[in-house]
C-alpha cells in the first residue's frame, strides 16, 4: 500500500493557540473542499494530511506529491515537491494549490514511454513499464545504493511477515539516513467477539471495514530490536476515511508502548496527577508539548492522588485501569521473540482499540471514574487546555451530538445544575466546566480546581436570557447565536457539548412511541461497549424487561457524563433508599415522574415562554432543531432495559418499584423529556402491578431498538 511521507511544517515560535486553531480550521475546510472537487472527481487517486503537510497522488501519474502549506494560510506561498525532483510554488487554498500543480503537470512535455490522459495529465504507458523503471532506478541510484535493511531490522520484518502475513509490512528508503516502515492492521473490529459494534465504531470515528495504517521512520543504521525511539512513530490513519478520529490517542498509546519496550517505566505515565493550574503554560504561552521521551507528562504519583480529594472508589477505578494497561503491554511484549517488535506493536494496537474510551484521549492516562460510551479527556491542565482549544480534533463528542436540539437539551441540563440548591450544586455540577479565555486562550476562566460559581451563574444567565428571547422565533440553532454571546459564553456552550460522554439523538417523527405522548424522545447510549457486551450475556441467560428511571433535571448533567449509578446511602442520593441500596426504577411512568418533577431550566423563563407555539407557526421548530423547554420546568426520565435476574432484581410487591443493586443489570435505552402540560397526560405502564407485561409496548420498544442498531 502507498501512503504519504509525514513531515510536519514548522510552526512559527510565537503563534498563539487562537491563531493556530483558526489556521487548522481553515486548512481542514480546504481539505474537505479538495476531497469533494478533486479526489471525488477522479483527478486525484489519494489525498491525505498530517498536521500541516498535504500529500497526494495524481490519477495516472506515478509517484507522490508533498505540499508544505504556507504560513500564513492561504495567503502565503506553498511549496510542493513531486517525483522526478519536481518542485512547484503555488498560493491559495489546498484546492487551489493542487489545481495549479495539475495545470503545470499538463503543460509538461511528454516523455518517452509516457502518454496523456483525456484530461491532459501524463500517464505511464504499460508497454514501456520496464524502460521507465530503469529511468527511475537511475535517478534514485545515489540514494538506494545501500538499500538493504541491516540484519536486525530485516529479522524483525521477516518475523512479523511469518507471524501475520507478508502484506502486513512495507519498507521504503526515504533518504540515506531514514527508512519508512508501514504496518497494516486488518480486522480492527477484533472479530465477532469484539465489544466494538458498528454503532460504537461510528461514534468513536473508526471504520471497521478499513485497515489501520501505522507509520514509523527509523534510522538506516543502528536498529536494535525492541529499542525504538517513541518519536519514530509518526502517524496512524485509515486510508480514504476522512472521519478517522483516533490518531492522536493511538499515536500516544503506541509511543508509550515503544517507551516501555525500550526499558522505560509506565508507572509515571499512568498515574493521573492533581492539576496544578499556574504553571502548565510556559511564559511564551505555549503548552508543554514534549513527547514521552522528553518528559512531557505532568509528574505525579499515586501517593499524590491518595492525598488529593480521591475517595476509595476513585482509587479502585484508577488502579484497575492502570493494571489493565500494564497487563496488555505485557501480553504484547511476550510476542516479541516470535513476532518481532513490529508484530508485538501491532498486537498491542489491536488490544488497545476496544479500550480507547477507558483512558484520556490525549495523554492515555486512566480515569478516576468508570468509562462511558464516548471518549473523553482527563482533568490534567495540559489535556483540558488542548481539549478546550481543539476538542473537535481530539474526541468525537462534539461531532456526534451536533443536532441543535441536543445542544439545547444539554444546555438546559447545565442550567438546572447551576440552579440547584446550594447543598447539592457541587454534587450535580460534575464535571464543572473548564473554560480558557484571554489572549491566546491562556487565561483560566472556569476550572474545577478553582470554582467560581458567581461567574458561572453570570454566564448561564446570559444563555438563559438569550434562550428566552428566541425560543418562539426560531429553531434551536445555538451556533447561529454565538455572535450575540461573549467569547466565554460561546466557549461554555462548546464545552457543554464536547464534555458529554453519552450519545443522544432525537428519534424521527415516525419512530416515536405514541404511548409516551411527547415529541421529545431520544436514543440514549451511555454504557461503554464492554458493559453492553456483558449486559447481552446476562440477557441471554435471564431475559430482560423495561422500566423507567426518573431523576430531577438538575441531575442529568452529571448522569450523562458519569453514568447511572447506585447512589443509595451516598451524598448523591436524592430521595432515600427505603427498599435497600441500588438503582431505583419503576414500571409506572407516573411514579418515575414524581421523582423527576420539581426542577427548573435555569432561572424563571421570560413571559410568554410557557406556551408551545402552534404547529406550523414556527416552521424551523422541526425535529432535531427544536427548543426542548417551552414551559417553566422540564421533567426528564430514562427508559431502561433491565435484566430479569430474580436473584438480584428486587421487585416491591404492589408498588411498581424495582431496585437493581448491580449497575451491570441496567442499561439506558431512551430518554424522554416532558413539559409540565405533557406530563399530566401521560400514564404508561411497562408492566402492571402484578407483573403482567404490556406486550404491545414491549414489542414497539424492542422493534425500535433493533432499528437503531
N, C-alpha and C positions, 0 to 999 in steps of 0.2 A: 504494500500500500504506500501511497505517496502523500506526504504531508509537508508542512512548512518548516523553514528554518526560523526558530523563535529567538529573535534578538530584540530586546526592548530598546526603544529610542530613549535617549537620556532626558530626564526631567530637569528643567531649569531649577537652580538651587533655591530660589525664593518664591516658587509658585505656591500660592495659598491653596488650602483644601477646597475652598469655594471655587477658585478658578479651575482647579483640577477636575472637580465634579462637573462643572459646566462644559469643560473641554471633552471629558469622557462621554457625557451625554450627547454632545454634538457628533462625536465620532461614531457612537452606537447608532445614532439616527442615520448617519451616512452609510454605515454598513447595511442597515435594513433596506435603504433605497437601492444600494448597489446589488443586493441579492435579488430584489424584485426586477430591476431593469437590465441587469447583465447576466447574473447567474441563471435565473429562471428563464430568461430569454434565450439561453443556449450559447451566448457569446463567451462565457467562461465555463470551464469544467469543474473548477473548485475555487472557493473564496473563503478565507479564514482570517482571524485576527487574534493576536495575543498582545494585551496591553495596547500599545500604540503602533504596532507593526502589523501591516496587512500583507498577506501572501495570497497569490492567486495563480491559476493556470489557465491559459487561453485555449479555447477549444481548437484542436488541430495543430497546436504549437507545442513542440517538445520542450519541457523544462518549466521552471518555476520562476515567478517574478516576486520580488520583495519590495514593498513600499514602506519607507520610514516616514511616517506622517509629520507634516510640518508643525512647528510651533512658532507663531500662533496658527491654529487650525480654524477655518480652512483658508485663511488669507495668505499664509506663507507658502513657500515652495517645497514640495515633496520630492524626495529622491527615490527613484525606482530602479532596481537592478534586476537584470534578467539573464538568461543563458547566453552563451557566446560573448560574455563580457559586455553585454548591452547596458547602457545607462541612460536614464531619461530624467528630465526635470519637468514637473507639472504642478500647477496650483489649482486649488479648489477642493471640493468635497471628494470623498472616496470615489463616488461615481464619476465625477468629472476627471479625476486623475487617471483612473483606469481607462475611461473613454479616450483620453488623449494618447495614452500608451497604445491602445488599439489602432488609432489613426496612424500613429508613427510606424507601427508594425506593418500596416497595409502598404505604406509608402516604401518599405524596404525593397531593394531589388531582389528578384528571385534568384536562389542559389541552385546549383546543380543538385539534382535529386530532390528538389522541393517543388511543390505546386501551390496553387491558390484555391481557397475555398470560394464558395459563392459570395461570401462577404468580403473577400479580398485578403483574408489572413493567410499567411504562408503555412502550408501543411507538409507533412512528410509523405513522400511517395513510397509506398510499401515495397516497390520493386528495387529501390535503391537503399533499403534499410541498412545493409551491411556497410555500404560506402559511407553513409552519414555517420554510422557508429565509429568508423575509423577516424573521421574528422573530429568527432567528439573526443575520442581517445587521445588523438594528437594534441588537441587543445589542453587537455587536462593532465597530460603526462607529467609535468613538473610537480603536480600535487599528488598524483596517485602512484608514483613510482615505489612508494613504500606502503602499499595498500592493504597488506595482510595484517589482521589484528595480531597482537602479540599472543603467545601461547595461553597465558592465564585468561585473557579476555575471550579467546576463541574457545577455550574449555568451557567457560560459563555459557557461551552461546550454544555450544553443542549439547550441554546438559539440558537447557530449557527446551531445545528442539526435540530431544529424545523424550522428555517428560510430558510436554504439552503439544507437540506438533511443530513441524518446520515453519508454518506460517505465522507463528506467534512472535517472531522477532525479525527485524531487518536492521542492517548496519550500513551506514554511508559515511565516507570520509569527507568532512566539510573543509578541512584545511590540513596542513602538515601537523597541526597540533591537536585537532579535535575530531573525534568520532561522534556521529549522531546515531543513537540506538533507539529504535522504535519498538515498543512492546504492544501487543494486541490482546486484550482480554475479551473473549467472547462469552456468551451466556452470562451477561451481567445480572440477570434476574436470579441466578442461583438455582434454577431448576424448579420442579413442581413443588418442592417442599419449602421454597423460599417464602419469607413473610412479605416480600416486596410484590404487591399486586400491581396491575396496570394503573389503578387509581392512585396508589401510593407513589409510583414512579412519576406519574404526570404531575403530582403535587410537589415532588422534590426536584423536578427538572431533569429527569433521566428517561432515556428511551430504551426500553428493554430489548428492542429488536436490533440495536446497533452495538457494535463492539466498542469497548473503551480503549482509547489510544493513549499511550504514555510515552513521553519523550525524555530521554536523558542525553546529555552531552558530556562525553568522557575524554580525558586526555589520551593521545595515541600511544603514550608510553607510561609505565609506572602503575598499570592497573593491578590492584590486589583484590582477589575475590572477597566480597562482603565488606570491603573498606571503601565505600563510595561516598564522596562528599555530598551531603544533602543538597547543596546548591546545584549539583549536577542534574537534579530532577527539574526540568524546565516547565513542562506543561502537560495537561491532561484534557482530552476533549473527545467528543463523539462526532465523527465526520458527517457533515450535512445536517446536523441537528442544532439549529440556532438557539434553542431554548435550554440547552445544557447549562445547568446551574451549580454543578458540584465541583468545578475546577479548583477554586480557592481552597476549599476544605480538603479535597483529595490530595492536592499538592502538599498541604501541611501534614496530612496523615502519612504520606509516603516519605516525606523528608524526615519526619520523626523516626520512621522505620529505618531509614538509612543511618540516622544518628545512633540508634540503639545497635543496629547490626555492626556498626563500626566500633563498638565498645563503649558508647555513651550511656548515660543513665536516663531512664524515663521518669523517675520519681519527681524531679524538679519541674517536669513539663506537664505532669498530670494533676498537680495539686493547685486548686484554684485559690489564689491568694486574696486576702482582703484588698479592696480597691484603695489606692492612695491618690486621691484626686489631684493634689497640687503639682506633682512632678511627672506626669505621664508624657507631657509635651515638652520638647526641648525649647530653648529660647528662640530658636529660629521659627517655631510654630509648627514644626513637622512632628508627626507621631513617630515614635521609635519603631522603625520598620526592619530592624535587623532580623536576619533569618535564624533558624535553630542553631546553626553552628557559630553564630555570632552573639549568643546570649541575649537574644531579643525578647525573651519572655519575662514577664513581671515575676520577680522572685517571691517565693513564699513556701512555707512548709505546712504539713498537716497540723503541727502544733499551733501555728498562726491561726489556722481555721478553728481549731478546737477552743481557742481563746477569743473568738470573734463572732459572737451572736449566732452560732450554729447549734441547733438542737440535735439530739441523738439521731432522729430520723434523717436529718440532712447529712450527718456524718456517715450514717449507714449507706445512704444512696451514693455518696461520693466514693466510699471505699469499694462498693460493689462494682461501679463502672471503671474505677482505676484498675481493679483486679482483672476485670474482663479484658481491658485493653492489653494488660501485661500478658494475660493468657493467650490472646490471639497473636500477639507478636511472637511469643514462644512457639506456638504451633507453626507459624510461617517459617521461623528460623530453623526449625527442625528439619525442613526440607532441603536445606542448602547443599548437603552432601549429594543428594540425589538429583535435585532440580537446578542447582546453582543459585547464585544470588538473584538473577532475573526471575527464575521460577518462584523463589520464595517471596519476592516483591509482588509478583502477580497474584500469588495465593493470598497474601495479606490484603491486597486491594479487593479481592473477591470477598474475603471475610469481613472487611470493614464496610462495604457498600450497604448492607442491611442495617448498619449501626450509626449512620451519619446523623440521625436525629437525636442520638443519645449523648452527643458531645457538641461543644461550641462549634459553630460553623466557621469560625475564624481561627481560633487557637487550638481547637480539638481537645480542650480540657473537659473533664467530666463535670456535669452539673450537680448542684446540691439537691435538686428535685428530680423526680422521675420524668422520663421523656414524654413528649406529646406527639401528635401526628405530624406537625410541621417542624422543620428545622429552626433553630433559634441560636441566639448569641448569649454568652455568659456576661456577668456584670463587671468584669475587669475593665478598667478605664480605657485601655487601648482598643479593646473589642467594641465597647459601647460607642466610642468615638467613631471608629470606622463604620460601625453599623448605622449610626446617625447620618453619616455622610453618604455611604454607598450601600444602603440596605438592599436596594433592588438588585444589586450585583452580587450579594452575599447569600441571601436566603430567598425563598420563593413566596414568603407570606404576603408581601405586597403585590405579587403578581397574581396569586390565586384568589385573593379577596378583593378583587377590583370593582365588583358591582357597586355602584353608588349607594344602593340601598343597604348593602352590607356595611359599607363605611359609616353610614348614618346609624346603623344599629350599634356598631362598636363605639361610636362617639356617645350615643345615649347611655351605654353601659358605663363609660367613664364618667359622664355627668352624674349618674346615680351614685357611683362610688365616692365621688368628691362631695356629694350632698348627704352622704351617710352621717349618722350620729357620730359625734367625736369619739366615743368609746369604740366604735367599730371601723372608723375611717382608715386607720393604719392597717387593719386586717384585710379589708376589701380592696384597698389600693395596692394590690400586689400582682404584678410589679408596679412600682412607682415610675412615672415617666422619666426618661433620660433625654434631655434636650441641650444641644450646644448652640451658641449664637456668637454674635460679635464678629470682628474681623477674622476671616479665615475659619470661622466656626470653632474657635479655640476657647471661648468662654463658656463655663458650665452655667446653664440657665436653670435646669431642673435635674436632680440626680438623687437616687435612692439613699446615698450615703450622707446627703445634706439636704433633707427635705424642707421645702419652703411652701407650706400649704397656702398661705395668703396669696402668693404669686400664682400657684396653680389654680386657685379659685378664681383669680382675676382672668386668667386665660380661658378657663371653662365658661365663665360668664360671658366673655366675648363670643364664644362659639354659640352659647345658648341664645344670646340676643340676635345674632345673625340668623340662626335657625328659625327663631320665632318670626322674623321679618319675612322670610322667603318660603315658609313651609307650605303656603297655599298658592304660591305664584309660579313655582317651577318644580321640576324633578329634583331629586336629592343628589345633585352633582356637586359635591364638595370641591372638586378640582376647579370648577368654574368660579368659585368664590374666594380662591386664595388671594386674588388681587385686593380683596376687601379686608384681609386679615393682616395682622402684624406677622413678621417673619417667624416669631416664636410660636404663634398660634398655628400657623401653617405647618410648622415642623411638628407640633403636637399632634395634629391630625395624621400626619405621615407616620409618626411613632405608634399611634393607636392601631393603625392597620398593620404595620410591619412587625409589631411585637406579638400579634395574635398567633397562637400556636395551634389553633383549631381551624378546620376548614368549614366555612359557611357558604351556602349557595341557595338563593331563592328558588323554590320549586316553580316550574312553569304553571301557567293557569290551568292547563288540562291535567296536571299531575297532582294537584292539591287534593287532600282528603276532605270531602264535603262535610263530614260529621264534625270537624273541628270548627267550622263556621268563622274562620279568619283567613284573610288573604295573605297574612304574614306567616308563611310556612317555609321552613328552610331545612335543607340537608345539613346535618351537623356531624362531622367526623373529628373526634378528639383523641381517640385511642391510638397509640402507636401501633405499627404493624405487628409487633410480637405479641401485644396484648390481644389484638384482633385474632391472631392465629391461635392463641391459647383459648380464647372465647369459642372459636369454631370447634376446637377439640372437645370442650365441655358440652357444647351444643349437640354434638353428635352422640354424646353419652346420655344427656339428660333432657334434651329439647329446650325450648325457650318460649317465653311469653312477653307481652309488652305492658309497660306501666309508665306512669308519669312521675317526673320529679320536678316539683315547684320550688323555686328559691327567689327571694326578693331581687329585684332588678339590680340593686347595688352589688350583689354577689357575683354576677355573671362576668364582669371584667376579669376577676380572678379565676373563675372556673374555666373560662376559655383558654387561659394561659397556664394554669396549674392542674387542671383536671378535676373531675368529680370525685370527691374524697369522702372517706368515713371521718366526718368531723365531730362525731359524738364525743362528749366529755373533753373537748379541746376548746381553745379560745375562739375557734372559728365557728363553733356551734351557735345556731340562731334560735332554735326552738326547743331545745332539750332532747332527751333520749329516753322517753317514757318506756319504750319497749326494748331497751338494750342498745348497745353500740352498733353502728352500721350506716349504710346509705338508705335513707327513707324514701319509699316510693308508694304510689297509690294507683289502684286500678280505676279510680274515680277522678275525673278531671276536676270536679268541684272541690274535692278535698285538697288536691295539689295546688289549686288556685288560692286557697286560703293561706297556704304557706308562701305563695309567690306575691300576694297582694300587699300593697301598702307603701311602695317607694315611688318617688317622682323622678322624672327625667330631668335632672339638673334642678334649676330653680323653677318657680311658678311661671308657666308659659304666658306669652303676651295675650291680650284679649283677642278672642276670635279663633284661637288655636285649638279649641275644644271640639270643633265640628269637623267632620270629614267632608272634604269637598265633593259636590255631586259628581257622579260618574260622567266623564267626558268634559267637565268644566275645565279641568287642567289636564290637557292631553299628554303632557310629559310625565304624569304620575303613573307610569306603567311598571309592571313587574321588573324588578332589578333597578328601578330608578324612582322609588317611592320614599317619602319620609315615613318612618315606621311609627312615629308618635304624633298622632293628631289629637291627642287628649292630654289631660293633666297627669296622667300616670300610665305606666306600662306594666303589664303582667306577663312574665316570661316563664316558660317551663319547657323541659325537655321530654321527649318521648323516648324511652329507653327500652332496649331489649335485655331481658333478664333470664339467666339460666334457671331452669326448673329443678334445682337441686334440693330435694326435700330435707336432706340432712343439714343444709346450711341456710337456705332461704326461710326466714321466719314470716309466716302469714298470720296476721292477727284476726282471729275469727270474728266475723260480723262487722269489721271496721274498714275493710278495703285497704288496709295498710300492710305493706311488705317491708321487711328490714333485711338488707343484704350485707352481712358482716364482712364479706370479701369483695374488694373492689373489682377483682377479675370477673365477677359474676354479672357486672353491669356495663353495658356499652350504650353511649348516646347514639341515637339514630336520626332524630329530627328535632328541630327547635321551633317552638310556637310562641308567637307574640300576640297579645290581645290588648285592645283598648278597654277602658272601663265598660263601655257600652257592649262591646263584643263579649266580654267575659260573662256578663249576666245571661247571655243567650245560650251558653254552651253547657251541655250536660252529657258527657260521654263516659261510658264505662268500657274498658277492655275486657273485663270480666265482671259478673255480678258478685254480690257479697257471698254467695255460695260457691263461687269458683267456676260458674258456667261461662264458657268462652263466648265472647261476641264474635262469632265466626266471620261475619261479613266484614267487620272492621279489621280483624286479624288478616283476612285474605287480602284486603286492599293494602294494608301496610307492607306485607311481605312482597306483594307484586311491585309496589313502588321501590322497595329496597333492591329487588332484582334489576329493575330498570336503571337504577343509579349506579350499579356496579361497573 
